[in-house]
Amino acid sequence: MKNHTDLNLERKLKPINVWSLALGSIIGWGAFVMPGTTFLPKSGPLGSAIGLAIGALIMITIAMNYGYMVQKYPVAGGEYTFTKNTFGRRNAYICGWFLGLSYLSIVPLNATALGLVSRKLLGGVLEVGYLYSVAGWDIYAGEIILASLALILFAALSIKGISVAGWMQTVMALSLVASVFILLIGAILNPQVELSNLQPAYPDGKSSWASIVAVVAIAPWAFVGFDSIPQAAEEFDFSPKKANGIMIFAVLFGGFVYIAINTITAAVMPWETFMAKGYDWPTGEAVEFIMGKAGLIFLGVALICAVLSGIIGFYMATSRLLYSMSREKALPAWFGKIDPKSKTPKNAILFIMAISLTAPWFGREVLGWIVDMSSIGAAIGYGYTCLATLKTLKTNPQDHKPMLKLFAIVGAFFSLIFVLLLLVPGMPSYLAPESRICLVIWSLLGIAFYFWSKRQNFTL
């Protein structure tokens, strides 16, 4: 009889499942609230559209590197595996440590967004059982219960099998895209929606350059999720060569959804006048203005699908990363156990669920600090992958890919820029003090775990 160390992940994911996995990971709650909180106030309609388009192009450039490396190493682990095979275990540990938090934090972020959906669309019916406030965020028992149930349910589905999770992800991703298309068509057909409402193109008193850069700076956060595809490489039921095109289409559709939702929000009336009204949720108000209650139903469907697909997507990505690190003896063997029946990394998924279940008790504000800080993890993963591509191309001259070499250089450069934009004071996306404290704590924990692991004879 086989034990867990002899078992492997199952190859059951179709191309449509993998595309849905990436898109569902890219588009979350933020796509529906950032038009009112970030995009329009900081960049205006045109600045946001250009910034998101540039961000998508940068991500596609970086994705080309992932496509090449997946073909070289079509196994679970993604960036961690690429780094280990090109720069050794220490660099792989740094990459895996920061990337792991980047992935893991988005699971509870999506789960707690269900409470926000309730507040925005259902009149806050779950705001019952007030417990306390953290950093100005009210904690309710009703919202904690909903988030916890979602985390437990989708952990169970993720454990049940990759094919079950993959097809559920596909249904939700397609429903998300269909709902956004319907909202966009409704806006186009509404006679009160005019292009003139999108003027001025940039916020008054702000240059076009500053407006565009403010959005480009958050591209690693906005598009994180396309890199969940390499994490699932060991479960592809198709040639790894297709991964490149799938990632590109996922990023393109992600960019389309961001730009469409932002433009709909801005086009209902002169956008600065609309924003000055001080609506709690401008996108919801805009959709109701355009399509009435029916529009809110479609918006609700898109929201729910975005949130739930994000939970599934990052359960998968995080668990495969932990599984890969365990298999390489960078984490305890417990994380690498494969369930004999479902062929999924059950223990890793249960660990993610357990950590995520604590998050709703701290509130969205605290979780937001961690997510903002963990954006550095995504940029680190991008940078290591691009540098690994450069080194792999050098050791495989027969591949002869001069264009990919250029993409690798450009990708590595922008990965560094993304880190600097988060860490250099005065930059558009400079981390808040609370996020910087979280970054220091996580870094110190990583150092401590590294030396503890060395004493336990882990291979680092």
C-alpha positions as a Markdown table, in Angstrom:
| # | Residue | x | y | z |
|---|---|---|---|---|
| 1 | Met | 0.0 | 0.0 | 0.0 |
| 2 | Lys | 1.2 | 3.5 | -0.8 |
| 3 | Asn | 1.8 | 6.0 | 2.0 |
| 4 | His | 1.5 | 9.8 | 1.6 |
| 5 | Thr | 5.0 | 10.2 | 0.4 |
| 6 | Asp | 4.4 | 8.0 | -2.6 |
| 7 | Leu | 1.2 | 9.8 | -3.7 |
| 8 | Asn | 1.1 | 12.5 | -6.3 |
| 9 | Leu | -1.3 | 15.3 | -7.2 |
| 10 | Glu | -3.8 | 14.3 | -10.0 |
| 11 | Arg | -3.7 | 15.8 | -13.5 |
| 12 | Lys | -7.4 | 16.8 | -13.9 |
| 13 | Leu | -7.3 | 20.6 | -14.7 |
| 14 | Lys | -8.5 | 21.6 | -18.2 |
| 15 | Pro | -7.4 | 24.9 | -19.8 |
| 16 | Ile | -10.7 | 26.5 | -19.0 |
| 17 | Asn | -10.4 | 25.5 | -15.4 |
| 18 | Val | -6.9 | 27.0 | -15.2 |
| 19 | Trp | -7.9 | 30.3 | -16.9 |
| 20 | Ser | -10.8 | 30.5 | -14.4 |
| 21 | Leu | -8.5 | 29.9 | -11.6 |
| 22 | Ala | -6.3 | 32.8 | -12.6 |
| 23 | Leu | -9.1 | 35.2 | -13.4 |
| 24 | Gly | -11.0 | 34.4 | -10.2 |
| 25 | Ser | -7.8 | 35.0 | -8.3 |
| 26 | Ile | -7.1 | 38.3 | -10.0 |
| 27 | Ile | -10.6 | 39.8 | -9.6 |
| 28 | Gly | -11.8 | 40.2 | -6.1 |
| 29 | Trp | -13.8 | 42.6 | -4.0 |
| 30 | Gly | -11.3 | 45.4 | -4.7 |
| 31 | Ala | -12.4 | 45.7 | -8.4 |
| 32 | Phe | -15.8 | 46.8 | -7.2 |
| 33 | Val | -14.8 | 49.3 | -4.5 |
| 34 | Met | -11.5 | 50.8 | -5.7 |
| 35 | Pro | -13.2 | 53.0 | -8.4 |
| 36 | Gly | -14.7 | 55.0 | -5.5 |
| 37 | Thr | -11.8 | 54.7 | -3.0 |
| 38 | Thr | -8.7 | 54.7 | -5.2 |
| 39 | Phe | -9.0 | 54.9 | -9.0 |
| 40 | Leu | -11.2 | 57.9 | -9.6 |
| 41 | Pro | -10.0 | 60.0 | -6.6 |
| 42 | Lys | -6.3 | 59.5 | -7.4 |
| 43 | Ser | -6.3 | 59.1 | -11.2 |
| 44 | Gly | -9.6 | 60.0 | -12.8 |
| 45 | Pro | -11.2 | 58.0 | -15.6 |
| 46 | Leu | -8.5 | 58.2 | -18.2 |
| 47 | Gly | -5.6 | 58.0 | -15.8 |
| 48 | Ser | -7.1 | 54.9 | -14.3 |
| 49 | Ala | -7.7 | 53.3 | -17.6 |
| 50 | Ile | -4.2 | 54.0 | -18.9 |
| 51 | Gly | -2.6 | 53.0 | -15.6 |
| 52 | Leu | -4.5 | 49.7 | -15.6 |
| 53 | Ala | -3.7 | 49.0 | -19.2 |
| 54 | Ile | 0.0 | 49.7 | -18.6 |
| 55 | Gly | -0.1 | 47.5 | -15.5 |
| 56 | Ala | -1.7 | 44.7 | -17.5 |
| 57 | Leu | 1.0 | 45.0 | -20.2 |
| 58 | Ile | 3.8 | 44.8 | -17.5 |
| 59 | Met | 2.1 | 41.8 | -16.0 |
| 60 | Ile | 1.9 | 40.1 | -19.4 |
| 61 | Thr | 5.6 | 40.8 | -19.9 |
| 62 | Ile | 6.3 | 39.1 | -16.5 |
| 63 | Ala | 3.8 | 36.3 | -17.4 |
| 64 | Met | 5.9 | 35.4 | -20.4 |
| 65 | Asn | 8.7 | 34.5 | -18.0 |
| 66 | Tyr | 6.3 | 32.3 | -16.0 |
| 67 | Gly | 5.2 | 30.5 | -19.2 |
| 68 | Tyr | 8.8 | 29.6 | -20.1 |
| 69 | Met | 9.7 | 28.4 | -16.6 |
| 70 | Val | 6.5 | 26.3 | -16.3 |
| 71 | Gln | 7.7 | 24.4 | -19.4 |
| 72 | Lys | 11.0 | 23.8 | -17.8 |
| 73 | Tyr | 9.6 | 22.9 | -14.4 |
| 74 | Pro | 5.9 | 21.7 | -14.8 |
| 75 | Val | 5.5 | 20.9 | -11.1 |
| 76 | Ala | 3.8 | 22.5 | -8.1 |
| 77 | Gly | 5.5 | 25.3 | -6.4 |
| 78 | Gly | 5.7 | 28.0 | -9.1 |
| 79 | Glu | 8.2 | 30.8 | -8.1 |
| 80 | Tyr | 9.6 | 28.7 | -5.2 |
| 81 | Thr | 10.5 | 25.9 | -7.6 |
| 82 | Phe | 11.9 | 28.2 | -10.2 |
| 83 | Thr | 14.1 | 29.9 | -7.6 |
| 84 | Lys | 15.3 | 26.7 | -6.0 |
| 85 | Asn | 16.4 | 25.2 | -9.3 |
| 86 | Thr | 18.3 | 28.4 | -10.4 |
| 87 | Phe | 19.5 | 30.2 | -7.3 |
| 88 | Gly | 19.4 | 27.6 | -4.6 |
| 89 | Arg | 17.5 | 26.9 | -1.4 |
| 90 | Arg | 18.2 | 30.0 | 0.5 |
| 91 | Asn | 16.9 | 32.3 | -2.2 |
| 92 | Ala | 14.0 | 29.9 | -2.6 |
| 93 | Tyr | 13.2 | 30.2 | 1.1 |
| 94 | Ile | 13.1 | 34.0 | 0.9 |
| 95 | Cys | 10.8 | 33.9 | -2.1 |
| 96 | Gly | 8.5 | 31.2 | -0.6 |
| 97 | Trp | 8.3 | 33.0 | 2.8 |
| 98 | Phe | 7.1 | 36.3 | 1.4 |
| 99 | Leu | 5.0 | 34.8 | -1.4 |
| 100 | Gly | 3.3 | 32.5 | 1.1 |
| 101 | Leu | 2.0 | 35.4 | 3.1 |
| 102 | Ser | 0.9 | 37.2 | -0.1 |
| 103 | Tyr | -1.2 | 34.3 | -1.1 |
| 104 | Leu | -2.5 | 33.3 | 2.3 |
| 105 | Ser | -3.6 | 36.8 | 3.3 |
| 106 | Ile | -6.0 | 37.0 | 0.3 |
| 107 | Val | -8.0 | 34.0 | 1.5 |
| 108 | Pro | -9.5 | 35.7 | 4.6 |
| 109 | Leu | -9.5 | 39.0 | 2.7 |
| 110 | Asn | -12.1 | 37.5 | 0.3 |
| 111 | Ala | -14.0 | 35.7 | 3.1 |
| 112 | Thr | -14.4 | 38.9 | 5.1 |
| 113 | Ala | -15.6 | 40.7 | 2.0 |
| 114 | Leu | -18.8 | 38.7 | 2.2 |
| 115 | Gly | -19.7 | 40.9 | 5.2 |
| 116 | Leu | -19.1 | 43.9 | 3.0 |
| 117 | Val | -21.4 | 42.5 | 0.3 |
| 118 | Ser | -24.0 | 42.3 | 3.0 |
| 119 | Arg | -23.4 | 45.8 | 4.1 |
| 120 | Lys | -23.5 | 47.2 | 0.6 |
| 121 | Leu | -26.3 | 45.2 | -1.0 |
| 122 | Leu | -28.4 | 43.7 | 1.8 |
| 123 | Gly | -28.6 | 46.7 | 4.2 |
| 124 | Gly | -26.2 | 45.1 | 6.6 |
| 125 | Val | -28.4 | 42.2 | 7.7 |
| 126 | Leu | -25.4 | 40.5 | 9.2 |
| 127 | Glu | -24.4 | 43.4 | 11.4 |
| 128 | Val | -25.9 | 41.6 | 14.4 |
| 129 | Gly | -24.2 | 40.7 | 17.6 |
| 130 | Tyr | -21.8 | 43.6 | 17.9 |
| 131 | Leu | -18.6 | 42.5 | 19.7 |
| 132 | Tyr | -16.0 | 45.3 | 19.6 |
| 133 | Ser | -14.1 | 47.6 | 17.2 |
| 134 | Val | -10.5 | 47.2 | 16.0 |
| 135 | Ala | -8.8 | 50.2 | 14.3 |
| 136 | Gly | -12.2 | 51.8 | 13.8 |
| 137 | Trp | -13.7 | 48.7 | 12.2 |
| 138 | Asp | -16.8 | 47.2 | 14.0 |
| 139 | Ile | -16.7 | 43.5 | 14.5 |
| 140 | Tyr | -20.1 | 41.6 | 14.3 |
| 141 | Ala | -20.7 | 38.0 | 15.2 |
| 142 | Gly | -23.0 | 37.6 | 12.2 |
| 143 | Glu | -20.2 | 38.6 | 9.8 |
| 144 | Ile | -17.7 | 36.4 | 11.5 |
| 145 | Ile | -20.0 | 33.4 | 11.3 |
| 146 | Leu | -20.6 | 34.0 | 7.5 |
| 147 | Ala | -16.9 | 34.4 | 6.8 |
| 148 | Ser | -16.0 | 31.3 | 8.9 |
| 149 | Leu | -18.7 | 29.2 | 7.2 |
| 150 | Ala | -17.3 | 30.2 | 3.8 |
| 151 | Leu | -13.8 | 29.4 | 4.8 |
| 152 | Ile | -14.8 | 26.0 | 6.1 |
| 153 | Leu | -17.0 | 25.1 | 3.1 |
| 154 | Phe | -14.4 | 26.0 | 0.5 |
| 155 | Ala | -11.6 | 24.3 | 2.4 |
| 156 | Ala | -13.8 | 21.2 | 2.3 |
| 157 | Leu | -14.4 | 21.6 | -1.5 |
| 158 | Ser | -10.7 | 22.2 | -2.1 |
| 159 | Ile | -9.9 | 19.0 | -0.2 |
| 160 | Lys | -12.5 | 17.0 | -2.0 |
| 161 | Gly | -10.6 | 17.2 | -5.3 |
| 162 | Ile | -9.0 | 19.6 | -7.8 |
| 163 | Ser | -11.6 | 18.7 | -10.4 |
| 164 | Val | -14.5 | 19.8 | -8.2 |
| 165 | Ala | -12.8 | 23.0 | -7.2 |
| 166 | Gly | -11.7 | 23.6 | -10.8 |
| 167 | Trp | -15.2 | 23.3 | -12.3 |
| 168 | Met | -16.8 | 25.4 | -9.5 |
| 169 | Gln | -14.2 | 28.0 | -10.2 |
| 170 | Thr | -15.0 | 27.9 | -13.9 |
| 171 | Val | -18.8 | 28.5 | -13.3 |
| 172 | Met | -18.1 | 31.4 | -11.0 |
| 173 | Ala | -15.5 | 33.0 | -13.3 |
| 174 | Leu | -17.7 | 32.8 | -16.3 |
| 175 | Ser | -20.7 | 34.2 | -14.3 |
| 176 | Leu | -18.5 | 37.1 | -13.2 |
| 177 | Val | -17.5 | 38.0 | -16.7 |
| 178 | Ala | -21.0 | 37.6 | -18.0 |
| 179 | Ser | -22.4 | 39.9 | -15.3 |
| 180 | Val | -19.8 | 42.6 | -16.0 |
| 181 | Phe | -20.6 | 42.4 | -19.7 |
| 182 | Ile | -24.3 | 42.9 | -18.9 |
| 183 | Leu | -23.6 | 45.9 | -16.7 |
| 184 | Leu | -21.4 | 47.4 | -19.4 |
| 185 | Ile | -24.1 | 46.9 | -22.1 |
| 186 | Gly | -26.6 | 48.5 | -19.8 |
| 187 | Ala | -24.4 | 51.5 | -19.4 |
| 188 | Ile | -23.9 | 51.8 | -23.1 |
| 189 | Leu | -27.6 | 51.7 | -23.8 |
| 190 | Asn | -28.6 | 54.2 | -21.1 |
| 191 | Pro | -29.1 | 57.6 | -22.8 |
| 192 | Gln | -28.0 | 59.4 | -19.6 |
| 193 | Val | -24.5 | 57.8 | -19.8 |
| 194 | Glu | -22.3 | 60.1 | -21.9 |
| 195 | Leu | -18.6 | 60.2 | -22.7 |
| 196 | Ser | -18.6 | 63.9 | -21.6 |
| 197 | Asn | -19.2 | 62.7 | -18.1 |
| 198 | Leu | -15.7 | 61.3 | -18.1 |
| 199 | Gln | -14.2 | 64.8 | -18.2 |
| 200 | Pro | -11.8 | 65.9 | -16.8 |
| 201 | Ala | -9.7 | 62.9 | -17.7 |
| 202 | Tyr | -7.5 | 63.4 | -14.6 |
| 203 | Pro | -8.3 | 64.8 | -11.2 |
| 204 | Asp | -8.0 | 68.6 | -11.0 |
| 205 | Gly | -4.7 | 69.8 | -9.8 |
| 206 | Lys | -2.9 | 66.5 | -10.5 |
| 207 | Ser | -0.6 | 65.8 | -13.5 |
| 208 | Ser | -1.4 | 63.1 | -16.0 |
| 209 | Trp | 1.9 | 61.4 | -15.1 |
| 210 | Ala | 1.3 | 61.3 | -11.4 |
| 211 | Ser | -2.3 | 60.1 | -12.0 |
| 212 | Ile | -1.2 | 57.2 | -14.2 |
| 213 | Val | 1.8 | 56.1 | -11.9 |
| 214 | Ala | -0.6 | 56.0 | -8.9 |
| 215 | Val | -2.5 | 53.1 | -10.6 |
| 216 | Val | 0.5 | 51.4 | -12.2 |
| 217 | Ala | 2.1 | 51.2 | -8.7 |
| 218 | Ile | -0.6 | 48.9 | -7.5 |
| 219 | Ala | -0.4 | 46.5 | -10.5 |
| 220 | Pro | 1.3 | 43.7 | -8.4 |
| 221 | Trp | -1.7 | 43.7 | -6.1 |
| 222 | Ala | -4.3 | 44.3 | -8.7 |
| 223 | Phe | -3.1 | 41.4 | -10.9 |
| 224 | Val | -1.8 | 39.0 | -8.4 |
| 225 | Gly | -3.4 | 35.7 | -9.1 |
| 226 | Phe | -2.2 | 35.0 | -12.7 |
| 227 | Asp | 0.8 | 33.4 | -11.0 |
| 228 | Ser | -1.5 | 30.8 | -9.4 |
| 229 | Ile | -1.3 | 29.0 | -12.7 |
| 230 | Pro | 2.3 | 27.8 | -12.2 |
| 231 | Gln | 1.3 | 26.6 | -8.7 |
| 232 | Ala | -1.2 | 24.2 | -10.4 |
| 233 | Ala | 1.3 | 23.0 | -13.1 |
| 234 | Glu | 1.5 | 19.5 | -11.7 |
| 235 | Glu | -2.2 | 19.1 | -12.1 |
| 236 | Phe | -2.5 | 20.2 | -15.7 |
| 237 | Asp | -4.4 | 17.8 | -18.0 |
| 238 | Phe | -2.7 | 19.4 | -21.0 |
| 239 | Ser | 0.7 | 20.5 | -22.3 |
| 240 | Pro | 2.5 | 23.1 | -20.1 |
| 241 | Lys | 3.1 | 25.0 | -23.3 |
| 242 | Lys | -0.5 | 26.3 | -23.2 |
| 243 | Ala | 0.1 | 28.0 | -19.8 |
| 244 | Asn | 1.6 | 31.1 | -21.5 |
| 245 | Gly | -1.5 | 31.9 | -23.5 |
| 246 | Ile | -3.8 | 31.1 | -20.6 |
| 247 | Met | -2.0 | 33.5 | -18.3 |
| 248 | Ile | -2.1 | 36.3 | -20.9 |
| 249 | Phe | -5.8 | 35.9 | -21.5 |
| 250 | Ala | -6.4 | 35.9 | -17.7 |
| 251 | Val | -4.5 | 39.2 | -17.3 |
| 252 | Leu | -6.3 | 40.7 | -20.3 |
| 253 | Phe | -9.8 | 39.8 | -19.0 |
| 254 | Gly | -8.7 | 41.0 | -15.5 |
| 255 | Gly | -7.7 | 44.4 | -16.9 |
| 256 | Phe | -11.0 | 44.5 | -18.9 |
| 257 | Val | -13.1 | 44.0 | -15.7 |
| 258 | Tyr | -11.1 | 46.6 | -13.7 |
| 259 | Ile | -11.5 | 49.2 | -16.5 |
| 260 | Ala | -15.1 | 48.4 | -17.2 |
| 261 | Ile | -16.3 | 48.7 | -13.6 |
| 262 | Asn | -14.3 | 51.9 | -13.2 |
| 263 | Thr | -15.7 | 53.5 | -16.4 |
| 264 | Ile | -19.2 | 52.5 | -15.5 |
| 265 | Thr | -18.8 | 54.2 | -12.1 |
| 266 | Ala | -17.5 | 57.4 | -13.7 |
| 267 | Ala | -19.9 | 57.7 | -16.6 |
| 268 | Val | -23.3 | 58.1 | -14.9 |
| 269 | Met | -22.9 | 61.9 | -14.5 |
| 270 | Pro | -19.9 | 64.3 | -14.5 |
| 271 | Trp | -17.7 | 62.1 | -12.4 |
| 272 | Glu | -16.3 | 64.8 | -10.1 |
| 273 | Thr | -19.8 | 65.9 | -9.3 |
| 274 | Phe | -20.8 | 62.3 | -8.7 |
| 275 | Met | -17.8 | 61.6 | -6.4 |
| 276 | Ala | -18.5 | 64.9 | -4.5 |
| 277 | Lys | -21.9 | 63.5 | -3.4 |
| 278 | Gly | -20.0 | 61.4 | -0.9 |
| 279 | Tyr | -21.7 | 58.1 | -1.6 |
| 280 | Asp | -20.6 | 55.2 | 0.6 |
| 281 | Trp | -20.3 | 52.9 | -2.4 |
| 282 | Pro | -20.1 | 54.9 | -5.7 |
| 283 | Thr | -20.1 | 51.8 | -8.0 |
| 284 | Gly | -23.3 | 50.5 | -6.4 |
| 285 | Glu | -25.0 | 53.9 | -6.8 |
| 286 | Ala | -23.8 | 54.1 | -10.4 |
| 287 | Val | -25.2 | 50.7 | -11.3 |
| 288 | Glu | -28.5 | 51.3 | -9.6 |
| 289 | Phe | -28.7 | 54.6 | -11.5 |
| 290 | Ile | -28.1 | 52.9 | -14.8 |
| 291 | Met | -30.2 | 49.7 | -14.5 |
| 292 | Gly | -32.2 | 50.0 | -11.2 |
| 293 | Lys | -32.6 | 47.0 | -8.9 |
| 294 | Ala | -31.9 | 44.6 | -11.8 |
| 295 | Gly | -28.5 | 46.1 | -12.1 |
| 296 | Leu | -27.8 | 45.6 | -8.4 |
| 297 | Ile | -28.7 | 41.9 | -8.8 |
| 298 | Phe | -26.1 | 41.5 | -11.6 |
| 299 | Leu | -23.6 | 43.5 | -9.6 |
| 300 | Gly | -24.3 | 41.2 | -6.6 |
| 301 | Val | -23.7 | 38.1 | -8.8 |
| 302 | Ala | -20.4 | 39.5 | -10.0 |
| 303 | Leu | -19.4 | 40.4 | -6.5 |
| 304 | Ile | -20.3 | 37.0 | -4.9 |
| 305 | Cys | -18.5 | 35.2 | -7.8 |
| 306 | Ala | -15.4 | 37.4 | -7.5 |
| 307 | Val | -15.2 | 36.9 | -3.7 |
| 308 | Leu | -15.8 | 33.1 | -3.7 |
| 309 | Ser | -13.6 | 32.4 | -6.7 |
| 310 | Gly | -10.8 | 34.3 | -4.9 |
| 311 | Ile | -11.2 | 32.1 | -1.9 |
| 312 | Ile | -10.9 | 28.9 | -4.0 |
| 313 | Gly | -8.1 | 30.3 | -6.2 |
| 314 | Phe | -5.8 | 31.2 | -3.3 |
| 315 | Tyr | -6.7 | 28.1 | -1.3 |
| 316 | Met | -5.3 | 26.2 | -4.3 |
| 317 | Ala | -2.2 | 28.5 | -4.8 |
| 318 | Thr | -1.2 | 28.7 | -1.2 |
| 319 | Ser | -1.6 | 25.0 | -0.5 |
| 320 | Arg | 0.4 | 24.0 | -3.6 |
| 321 | Leu | 3.2 | 26.3 | -2.5 |
| 322 | Leu | 3.3 | 24.9 | 1.0 |
| 323 | Tyr | 3.1 | 21.4 | -0.4 |
| 324 | Ser | 6.1 | 22.1 | -2.7 |
| 325 | Met | 8.1 | 23.6 | 0.1 |
| 326 | Ser | 7.4 | 20.6 | 2.3 |
| 327 | Arg | 8.4 | 18.2 | -0.5 |
| 328 | Glu | 11.7 | 20.0 | -0.8 |
| 329 | Lys | 12.1 | 19.7 | 3.0 |
| 330 | Ala | 11.9 | 23.5 | 3.6 |
| 331 | Leu | 8.8 | 22.9 | 5.7 |
| 332 | Pro | 7.8 | 20.0 | 8.0 |
| 333 | Ala | 6.6 | 16.9 | 6.1 |
| 334 | Trp | 3.1 | 17.4 | 7.6 |
| 335 | Phe | 2.4 | 20.1 | 5.0 |
| 336 | Gly | 3.2 | 17.7 | 2.2 |
| 337 | Lys | 0.8 | 14.9 | 3.0 |
| 338 | Ile | -1.5 | 14.0 | 0.1 |
| 339 | Asp | -4.9 | 12.7 | 0.9 |
| 340 | Pro | -5.1 | 9.1 | -0.4 |
| 341 | Lys | -8.6 | 9.5 | -1.7 |
| 342 | Ser | -8.8 | 13.0 | -3.2 |
| 343 | Lys | -5.1 | 13.4 | -4.1 |
| 344 | Thr | -5.0 | 16.9 | -2.6 |
| 345 | Pro | -2.6 | 18.4 | 0.0 |
| 346 | Lys | -5.2 | 18.1 | 2.8 |
| 347 | Asn | -3.0 | 19.2 | 5.7 |
| 348 | Ala | -1.8 | 22.4 | 3.9 |
| 349 | Ile | -5.4 | 23.3 | 3.1 |
| 350 | Leu | -6.5 | 22.7 | 6.7 |
| 351 | Phe | -3.6 | 24.9 | 7.9 |
| 352 | Ile | -4.7 | 27.7 | 5.6 |
| 353 | Met | -8.2 | 27.4 | 6.9 |
| 354 | Ala | -7.1 | 27.5 | 10.5 |
| 355 | Ile | -5.0 | 30.6 | 10.0 |
| 356 | Ser | -7.8 | 32.3 | 8.0 |
| 357 | Leu | -10.4 | 31.6 | 10.6 |
| 358 | Thr | -8.6 | 33.9 | 13.0 |
| 359 | Ala | -8.6 | 36.9 | 10.6 |
| 360 | Pro | -12.3 | 37.9 | 10.8 |
| 361 | Trp | -11.8 | 38.5 | 14.5 |
| 362 | Phe | -9.3 | 41.3 | 13.8 |
| 363 | Gly | -11.4 | 43.2 | 11.2 |
| 364 | Arg | -10.9 | 44.3 | 7.7 |
| 365 | Glu | -8.6 | 47.3 | 8.6 |
| 366 | Val | -5.9 | 45.1 | 10.3 |
| 367 | Leu | -6.2 | 42.6 | 7.5 |
| 368 | Gly | -5.8 | 45.4 | 5.0 |
| 369 | Trp | -2.5 | 46.4 | 6.6 |
| 370 | Ile | -1.2 | 42.8 | 6.1 |
| 371 | Val | -2.4 | 42.5 | 2.5 |
| 372 | Asp | -0.8 | 45.9 | 1.6 |
| 373 | Met | 2.5 | 44.7 | 3.1 |
| 374 | Ser | 2.3 | 41.3 | 1.4 |
| 375 | Ser | 2.1 | 43.0 | -2.0 |
| 376 | Ile | 5.9 | 43.0 | -1.7 |
| 377 | Gly | 5.7 | 39.2 | -1.7 |
| 378 | Ala | 4.1 | 39.2 | -5.1 |
| 379 | Ala | 6.8 | 41.6 | -6.5 |
| 380 | Ile | 9.5 | 39.4 | -5.0 |
| 381 | Gly | 8.0 | 36.4 | -6.7 |
| 382 | Tyr | 7.8 | 38.2 | -10.0 |
| 383 | Gly | 11.5 | 39.4 | -9.7 |
| 384 | Tyr | 12.9 | 35.9 | -8.8 |
| 385 | Thr | 11.0 | 34.4 | -11.7 |
| 386 | Cys | 12.3 | 36.9 | -14.2 |
| 387 | Leu | 15.9 | 36.5 | -12.9 |
| 388 | Ala | 15.5 | 32.7 | -13.0 |
| 389 | Thr | 14.4 | 33.0 | -16.7 |
| 390 | Leu | 17.5 | 35.0 | -17.5 |
| 391 | Lys | 19.8 | 32.4 | -15.8 |
| 392 | Thr | 17.9 | 29.5 | -17.4 |
| 393 | Leu | 18.2 | 31.1 | -20.9 |
| 394 | Lys | 21.9 | 31.5 | -20.3 |
| 395 | Thr | 22.3 | 27.8 | -19.4 |
| 396 | Asn | 20.1 | 26.7 | -22.3 |
| 397 | Pro | 21.5 | 28.7 | -25.3 |
| 398 | Gln | 19.8 | 26.2 | -27.7 |
| 399 | Asp | 16.4 | 27.8 | -26.7 |
| 400 | His | 17.5 | 31.0 | -28.5 |
| 401 | Lys | 14.8 | 33.4 | -27.2 |
| 402 | Pro | 16.2 | 36.9 | -27.5 |
| 403 | Met | 12.8 | 38.5 | -27.1 |
| 404 | Leu | 12.1 | 36.5 | -23.9 |
| 405 | Lys | 15.5 | 37.6 | -22.6 |
| 406 | Leu | 14.3 | 41.2 | -23.1 |
| 407 | Phe | 11.0 | 40.4 | -21.3 |
| 408 | Ala | 13.0 | 38.9 | -18.4 |
| 409 | Ile | 15.1 | 42.1 | -18.0 |
| 410 | Val | 12.1 | 44.3 | -18.3 |
| 411 | Gly | 10.2 | 42.1 | -15.8 |
| 412 | Ala | 13.0 | 42.1 | -13.3 |
| 413 | Phe | 13.3 | 45.9 | -13.6 |
| 414 | Phe | 9.6 | 46.5 | -12.9 |
| 415 | Ser | 9.6 | 44.0 | -10.1 |
| 416 | Leu | 12.3 | 46.1 | -8.4 |
| 417 | Ile | 10.3 | 49.3 | -9.1 |
| 418 | Phe | 7.2 | 47.8 | -7.6 |
| 419 | Val | 9.1 | 47.0 | -4.4 |
| 420 | Leu | 10.6 | 50.6 | -4.3 |
| 421 | Leu | 7.2 | 52.1 | -4.8 |
| 422 | Leu | 6.0 | 50.4 | -1.7 |
| 423 | Leu | 9.1 | 51.1 | 0.5 |
| 424 | Val | 10.4 | 54.5 | -0.6 |
| 425 | Pro | 8.9 | 57.4 | 1.3 |
| 426 | Gly | 6.9 | 59.8 | -0.9 |
| 427 | Met | 6.1 | 57.2 | -3.5 |
| 428 | Pro | 2.4 | 56.9 | -4.6 |
| 429 | Ser | 1.9 | 53.5 | -2.9 |
| 430 | Tyr | 4.3 | 53.9 | 0.1 |
| 431 | Leu | 3.2 | 51.6 | 2.8 |
| 432 | Ala | 1.3 | 52.9 | 5.8 |
| 433 | Pro | 3.1 | 52.8 | 9.2 |
| 434 | Glu | 1.0 | 49.8 | 10.3 |
| 435 | Ser | 1.9 | 47.9 | 7.1 |
| 436 | Arg | 5.6 | 48.6 | 7.6 |
| 437 | Ile | 5.4 | 47.3 | 11.2 |
| 438 | Cys | 3.8 | 44.1 | 9.8 |
| 439 | Leu | 6.6 | 43.8 | 7.3 |
| 440 | Val | 9.3 | 44.0 | 9.9 |
| 441 | Ile | 7.5 | 41.5 | 12.1 |
| 442 | Trp | 7.0 | 39.0 | 9.2 |
| 443 | Ser | 10.7 | 39.4 | 8.2 |
| 444 | Leu | 11.9 | 38.8 | 11.8 |
| 445 | Leu | 9.6 | 35.7 | 11.9 |
| 446 | Gly | 11.1 | 34.5 | 8.7 |
| 447 | Ile | 14.7 | 34.8 | 10.0 |
| 448 | Ala | 13.7 | 33.0 | 13.3 |
| 449 | Phe | 12.0 | 30.2 | 11.4 |
| 450 | Tyr | 15.0 | 29.9 | 9.1 |
| 451 | Phe | 17.4 | 29.3 | 11.9 |
| 452 | Trp | 15.0 | 27.0 | 13.7 |
| 453 | Ser | 14.6 | 25.0 | 10.5 |
| 454 | Lys | 18.4 | 24.7 | 10.2 |
| 455 | Arg | 18.5 | 23.2 | 13.7 |
| 456 | Gln | 15.7 | 20.8 | 12.8 |
| 457 | Asn | 17.9 | 19.7 | 9.8 |
| 458 | Phe | 15.5 | 21.0 | 7.2 |
| 459 | Thr | 17.1 | 21.4 | 3.8 |
| 460 | Leu | 17.5 | 25.2 | 3.5 |
